Amino acid sequence: MWVATVNPVGPFPAIINARRNPKLLLSLSAPISCRFDDRFRVGKLKVPAAKKQLRDLETREPDIPESEKLSASEKNGEGSDFGWLPAFPHVLIASMSNFLFGYHIGVMNGPIVSIARELGFEGNSILEGLVVSIFIAGAFVGSISSGSLVDKLGCRRTFQIDTIPLILGAILSAQAHSVDEILWGRFLVGLGIGVNTVLVPIYISEVAPTKYRGSLGTLCQIGTCLGIISSLFLAIPSDNDPHWWRMMLYIASVPGFILTLGMQFAVDSPRWLCKAGKLDDAKSVVCDLWGASEVEKAVKEFQSVSKNDGCDLNSRWFELLEEPHSRVAFIGGALFVLQQFAGINGVLYFSSLTFQDVGVTNGALASLVVGLTNLAGALTALYLIDKQGRRKLLIGSYLGMAVSMFLVVYAISFPLDESLSHNLSILGTVLYIFTFAIGAGPVTGLIIPELSSTRMRGKIMGFSFTSHWVCNFLVGLFFLDLVEKFGVAPVYASFGGFSLLAAIFAKYFIVETRGRSLEEIEMSLNPNFQARDK
């Protein structure tokens, strides 16, 4: 019986540690799942008041300000466009949270055996699984609480407060001498990660200039990939030093201190500042990051969707049931449900076995190949997302994932030469991870805050990521049972089917947001603004 310990990933893939154990226990780090019912079928989702504006939003050329358009010399490669540079340091500091996320995903990949031996629960598959998956419980709580925190305090202060459980959890885990201590440490880390996975996309979407919002947004996934790869490299000495895991967990506290210090010098979101009534501060941030020529236009847009008197800081969860927030919350939750049911964690789990079939018996090497493939996809998304657009990238990504899954199913199900079958399986697995990292990974986390209103952005993101954590957990929980009952091919075929369904969903429910300010998108989706304009 295979027992899998799966470390969670939001819009980002997980690194999974598979090993033999006679006792059946599957432990995962995974997120949430939303059920579809008749009320939310594609055909019954009514948006009558916004249909015309949605079509206009999709078909019009992006209204890019003159100051952001490429000059003739830049188009010919004679000049360089550095409009992203003022915002880059602030986005980079925020992305340290994703580096920390990736590091904690990979840090338990190998050392769990040494931890179990030293703390006295070796062979107890339930406790081993709990040590890994308690991370998810913390992330679930963190995601739910994040919306209220960011509304009240703003992104910058929330980042700094959120480093407290991240630092304490890492240190407590590193000093643990009992199962209870390691469990509390992992829970605290998960709590901090749950807040940060919601916080980073919001911060980047609100701070980045419109033209570069997509490219800067992909730094989330790049940071996660680098964190995973770093933890794999740092785990190398653990083969010779059974106590090395403590040093790895101590090291995990360092990015938290860097984040706390860095956020002291970072700006707060100009949109939150305007929402909180700090108009002069908002103008100063816009001038520094977007340029003096953008201040008047930006502030006018902020004020068109925000009351600027602080009342928007007191949004309520029940408002998610009202239009247009309910529609965006549905889209956000559904995107994460489809992303997880498309099988990213299951494929990553089985990838180690697939690599073993072709002679790659070194688990660390196989994980490194997966991590580098994911990084290559994220870098490709960095280049494409503001050129091709979110919707096209998302559809293409899921179609690529579906083709990859069906390729693996073909290699497993049909009588082929053994070497050819293994090579096709490897090709399908690598292609799946690469195409996931191009669109389904980065775009999902980015487009939800873009579609959300200024008033409800934090709570919509919190709800969407909560759905993600639950689904991640459910997929991991039942994956091995389904493989044992039906075999790998039918399960992978279902992943391919969900990928196709996700591509269809993206085609009919996602509007293109490239080149649009967040306020322009919000007014196009909100019937109240449309009625006001008539």
N, C-alpha and C positions, 0 to 999 in steps of 0.2 A: 504494500500500500504506500502510495506517495503522500508525504505530508509537506505542505507548502507553507512557507512563511512569506507573505506578500507585503511589501512595504508600500503605503499608499501614495498616490499621486493625483493631484487635482487634474488640471488640464494636462498634466504631465505624466508620462509613463512611470511605472514603478520598476524597481530592481527586485527580483524575486529570488529567494533562496530555496532550492528544492533539494530534498534529501530523503533517503530511505528510512522508514521507521515502521516497525510492526504494528504500532498503535495508530489507529486512525484519528487524526486530528488535523483540521485545516485552520490555520490562523492567518488572518489577513489584516492589513491596514486598508480600509476602504471606506468610501463615502456613500451617499444616500440614493434612494430610488423613489421616483414618483410614478404613480399609476396613471395610465391613460384610461379615461372612460368616455362614455358617449357625449358628455358635455364638451369635450375637447377634441373631437374628431376634426380633421382638417376641413371637411366640408361644412361643419357647423360653427366654425369660429367666425363670428360676424364682426366686421369692422366697417360698417357702411359709411360712417361719417368721415373715415380717413382714407377710403379707397383711392380717391382721385389724388390726394396728396402723396400717398405711398407710391402710386405710379409715377407721379412727377419726380419724386425723390429718386426713384430707380432709373428713370430714363434721361433726366437732365444731366448735362455735363457738370462735374463738380465745380462749385462756385469758389474757385481758389482766388484769394486776394491778389491784387497786382504785385504786392510786395513779396509774395511767395512764388510767383511764376518764374520759371527758368528764363534767363535771358538767352538770346541767340547764341552767344559764345558758350554758355553752359551746356546748351543742347548739343553743340558740336564738340563738347569735351574740352573746350579751351578754358573753362572756368570751373570753380568748385562751389557747391552750394553748402554753406555751413549754418543754415538757419536752425538746425537741430542742436547746435553746440551749446548755447546758453542753458537749455533745459537738461542736457545730457548728464551733468554731475548730479543733479537732484534725482533723476531717474535711476542713475547708477547706484546711488546710495539706497534707494528704495528696493532695487533689485537684489541687494545683499540679503533681503528677507528670503528671496527665492533660492539664493545660493545656500542659505541655511536650511531651507526646506529640502533641497536636494541632498545636502550632506546628511541630514537625519534620515532620509529615505535609505541611503546606502550604508550608514554607519552600523546598522544591525544585521547587514547582509551575511557577514561571515562570523563576527564575534559572538553571536548568540550561543554557539556551542561552548566557547570558553566561559561566557557569563554563567550559563547553566551549571557548568562543572564547578566554578568557583563559589557560586552562591547556593549550591546544594540542591538544585532541582533538575539535574541532568537525567534524561530519560523520561521526564514528566512532560509529555507533549502538550498537555493542556496549559501548563504554566509557561512553557516556551512560547506557545502561540499567544498567550495573554500578554506576555512582555512585549511582543511585537505589535499586537493589535490594539492594546490600550491607547496607543497613539491616536487611533481613529476616534475613540470616544472623546478624547480631549479636543480633537479637531472639530468634531460635531458641535460640541458646546461652544467652542471659539467662533465658529461660523455664525451660529445663532446670535451670539452677543455682539458681533462686530458691527452690525448695522446701527444699533443705538449708540455705540461708542463713537463711531466716526461722525455721526450726526451732531453729537454734543461737543466733541473735543476737536474735530478736524483730523485729517490724516497724520499730520506731523506729530502731534502729541500722542495720538493713539499708537503710532509706531514706537515711540519711546516707552510708553507704559507697557506695551506688548513685549518688549524685550525682557521684562522682569521674569515672567514664567519661562521664557526661552533660556535665559542665563541660569536661573535657579534650577530648572529641570535638568539641564546638561550637567551642572555641578553635582546635584543630588544623585543623578544616575552614575556619574563617575566615582563617587564616594560610597556607593551602595554596598552594604554588607549583608543585606537581606532581600528577599523577594519583594517585600512591601516597599522598601526604599526605591528599588529599580522601577517598580510599577508607578509610584507617585512621580518619579522623575520623568518617565516616559509620558505620563498623562499631562504634566505641566508643559512639556515640550509640544505635545499635540495641541494643547489649548492655545499656545502662542502661534503655532503654524496655522491653525484654523482661522484666527483673526487675520494673519498676514496674507493668506491666499485670497481673501476678500479685499483687503486693503490695497495691495500693490496695483492691481488693475484699475481700481478707482483713482488712485493717486496719479498714475501715469496718464490715464485718459483725460484728467482734469488739468494737468500741468503741461503736457506736451502740446506744441503748436499743432493746429489741425492737419497741416500737410505731412507732419512726421509722426502723427499719433500711432499709426499702425507699426511702423518700423521700431519706434521706441518701445511700443507695447510688447514686441517679441523678446525684449530683454528679460521678461519674466521667465520664459521657457529656457532661454540661453543660460540664465543664472541657475535654474534648477539642474540643467544638464551638467554644468561645470561643478556644482555641488556634489552631484552623484559621482562624477569621475574623480573628484578630489578625494572623496571618502574611500573609493576603491583603491586608489594609489596609497593612501595613508594606512590602509588595512594590510598592506604587504608584510610588514614586520610581525603581524599577529600570528603568522604561521610558526614563528620561532619563539615568540614571547606570549605566553598565555594570559599575561596581565596587560597586554598592550591596549586592550579595549578601554581601559580606564583613561589612558592618555588620549585616545580618540574622542572620548566624550568630554574630557577637559577642553580639548581643542574646539569642540562644538560651541563652547561659550564665547570664544573670541569674536566671531562675526556679530554676536549680539552686542558686545561692547562697541564695536566699530559702528554698528547701526545707530546705537544710542548717541554716540558722539557726532556722527555724520548728520543726523537729523537735527542737531542743534544749529547747524549751519544751512540746512535745506529750507526752502520756502514752503509755506502752506499753500494749499490749492486756492487759486484766485476765485474760483467759483464758490468754495466754502466761505472764504472771507467775505465775499459779497452777500452770500446768504445769511451770514452772521451779522451783517450791518457794518462791516469794516471796509467801507468802500475805498478809502484812501490807500489802505494796505493792498487791496486787490489791484488797484491801478499801478502801484509800485511793482508788484510781482509781474504783471502783464508787461510793463515797460522793460523790466530786466530780462524776461525770458522770451517774449515775442516781438519786442521792438516798440519804440515810442509811437510809431505810426498805427499800431494796432489797438492802442489803449481805448480811444473813444468808441471804436466799433465794438470791441470786446465788452466793455462795461455796458453799453447799450443792449447787447445781446443778453448779458447776465441779468440785467434788470427786467428784460422782457419775460423771463420765466421765473424770477425770484422776487419775493416781496421786500427783501433787503432790511427787514426789521427783526430778524431772529426767529420769527414764528415758524419758518420752514425747518428749523432745527428740532421741532417737536413733532415730527411725523409719527404716525401710529402704524403698527403692524396691520391693523384692520383695513388700512387704506390699500393694501395689496389686493383687496377684493373689488376695488373700484377701477373703472376704466380711466386712463389707458394702462394703469399700473398692472392690473391683472393680466392683460395681454402680454406685456413684456415679461412678467414673472413666469407665466406659462411657457413662453419661448425659452427663457433662461433655464428653467427646470427641465424642460423637454430636451434641450440641447445636451445637458449633462447626462440625462438618462440614456439618450441615444449614444452618446460618446462612450459611456461605460458598458452598455449592452453590445456595443460594437466589438468589445472584447479585448481592449488594450492590456488589461492586467492578466487575463487568461493567456494571451499570446506571449507576453513576456515571461510568464511562468513556464510555458512549454518550450520557449526558445532555448533554454539551457539543455533540455533533453534533445532538441533538434540538433544543436551543435555537437552534442555527444555522439549522435548517430554518424557524424562525418569525421569523428576522431578528435574533436576539440573537447578534451576531458577536463581541462583547467577551467573551473567555474569562474574565476576572476577574469580570465581572458575573454570568456564568452560574454560576461557582463560588461566588460570594457568595449567590446565590439558593438553591443547594443547601445551603450552610452554614447559612443562616438557617432553611430548612425543617427541617433536622436539629435545630437548636436549639429550634425551636418544638415538635417532637415530644418532645424530651428534657424540656422544661418541662411538657408535658402528662403525661408519665410520672411526673414528680415529684409531681403532684397525684393521679394515679390509683393508683399502685402499692401504697400502703398502704390504699387504700379498696376497690379491686376485687380485689387479690391478684395474685401473680406468674403463676399458671397461666392464669387467665382473660385476663390482658393478653398473655401469650405466644401463646396460641391465637388471640386476636383480631388480634394483630399479623401473624401469618403468614397468616391468612385475608385480611386487607387487602392484604398483599403479593401474594398469589396473584391476587386480583381486579384489582389494578393491572397486573400483568404480562399478564393475559388481555385487559385493556382496550387495552394497547399493541399486542398481537398482532392484535386486531380492527382497530385503526386502520391497521395496516400491511398486513394480508392481504386486507381486503375493499375493493371499489371504493367509495370515499367521495370527497366533495368534498375537494380538496387542503387547503384551509384547515381544514376540520373534522378531517381526519386528523391534521394537525399539532397542532391544539389538544387532541385526545384523547391524542396521544402525550405532550404536555407534562403534561396532567392526570394521566395514568397514572404518569409518572416522578416527579412531585412527590408524588403520593399514596403511591407505593411508599416513597420516602425518609421521608416523614412517619410512615407506619405502622411502618416498620423502627425508627425512633427511639423510638416509643412502647413497644415490647415486645422485639422480637428483639435490639435493641442493648443496652439497659440490663439487662434481666432475665437474659439469658444469663450475663453476668459476675457477677451478684448471687446467683443461685440456686445456683450450684455450691458456693461456700463455705458457704452455708446448709445444703446437704445433706451436706457433708463432715464427717467426724469431727474432733474436736479434735486427735487424734494425727496424722492424715494430711492435714489441710486444705492445708498448703503444697504437698505433693507432688501431691495430686489437682489443685490449681489449676495447678501447673507442667505436669503432663501435658496438661491440657485446653487450656491456652493454646499449648502446643507444637503440638497438633493444629490449633489455629486458624491459627498462622503457616504451617504446611505447606499447609493447604487454600487459604489466601489466595493463596499463591504459585502453586499448581497451577491455580486458576481463572484467575488473571491470565495465566499462561503459555499456556494453550490457548484463551483466550477468542476472540482475533482469528482464529485458525485455524478454529475452529468457525463463526464468523460468515461467514468467506469460503467455507467448504464448504457450509454449510446455509442461510445467510441469518439475518437478525436475528430474524424471527418464530419459527422453530423453537427457537432458543437461548433467547429470552425465554419461550417456552411451557414449556421445560424448567425455567427458573427458577420459573415459576408452579407447576409440578408438584412441585418440591422444597419450595416454600413450603407446599403442601398436605400433603406428607409430614411436614414439620416440625410443622404444626398437629396432625396425628394422633399423632405421637410425643409431643408435649407433653400431649395429652389422656390417653394411656395410661401414660406413664412419669413425669410430673412430679406430685409431690404439693404441695399448697398449704402454704407456709411462713409466710404472713402471721400475725402475732400470736403466733408460737411462739418461745421462746428456742432458741438453737442446741443447747443440751443436751437439751431436750425432743425436738427433731427427731432428734438423734443416737440417743437411747434408743429412739425409735419405729422407727428403721430398722435397729437392730442386734439380731439374734437373741440375742446373748449377754446383753444386758440384759433381754430379754423372758423368757429362761429363768431368769434370776436372780430375777425378780419373781414367778414362779409358785410 
